[in-house]
Amino acid sequence: MRRLLLIILLFASSCNFEGEINLGSGYFLLGDEGNTAICKKITNYDAYSSVILGEILDYDYDSESIIILRKASEAAKVYFNTQEDLWNKQKGADSIQYWIIIKDKDIIKGPLTGKEFLSEKRKLNLSADLKLESNRFY
């Protein structure tokens, strides 16, 4: 259901941010199909700072954390006018990557392989309810 809503919102928003999805604690999913980003809203401004860029294939979140499956996308770098240093940390030759965000501490874990992701998820004691439908990549 959440994936269908994401596709509808991203299609409807085209190249603007009207279809932003609030993930809580100032984090938002922005963009259009294939050019998406998890961003943090800058307090007191109507602006965002990019946190994770690329094609967000799947995500889930609760009040404490966000888990993400994404594919690096050169198009997303251009779409969001990304700073080169952030992009260099996140690219991965269009590889599939997992990410974990601990919202209250602004901790970002990634890029992770499927095995590293599962290990970090256990280590951080994340809710068992947080799941990616695209678990075929683990």
Stockholm file with secondary structure:
# STOCKHOLM 1.0

chainA/1-138         MRRLLLIILLFASSCNFEGEINLGSGYFLLGDEGNTAICKKITNYDAYSSVILGEILDYDYDSESIIILRKASEAAKVYFNTQEDLWNKQKGADSIQYWIIIKDKDIIKGPLTGKEFLSEKRKLNLSADLKLESNRFY
#=GR chainA/1-138 SS CHHHHHHHHHHHHTTSSTTCEEEETTEEEEEETTEEEEEEECTTSSCEEEEEEEEEEEEEECSSEEEEEEECCHHHHHHTTCCHHHHHHHCCTTCEEEEEEEGGGTEEEEEECHHHHHHHHHHTTCCTTCCCTTGGGC
#=GC SS_cons         CHHHHHHHHHHHHTTSSTTCEEEETTEEEEEETTEEEEEEECTTSSCEEEEEEEEEEEEEECSSEEEEEEECCHHHHHHTTCCHHHHHHHCCTTCEEEEEEEGGGTEEEEEECHHHHHHHHHHTTCCTTCCCTTGGGC
//
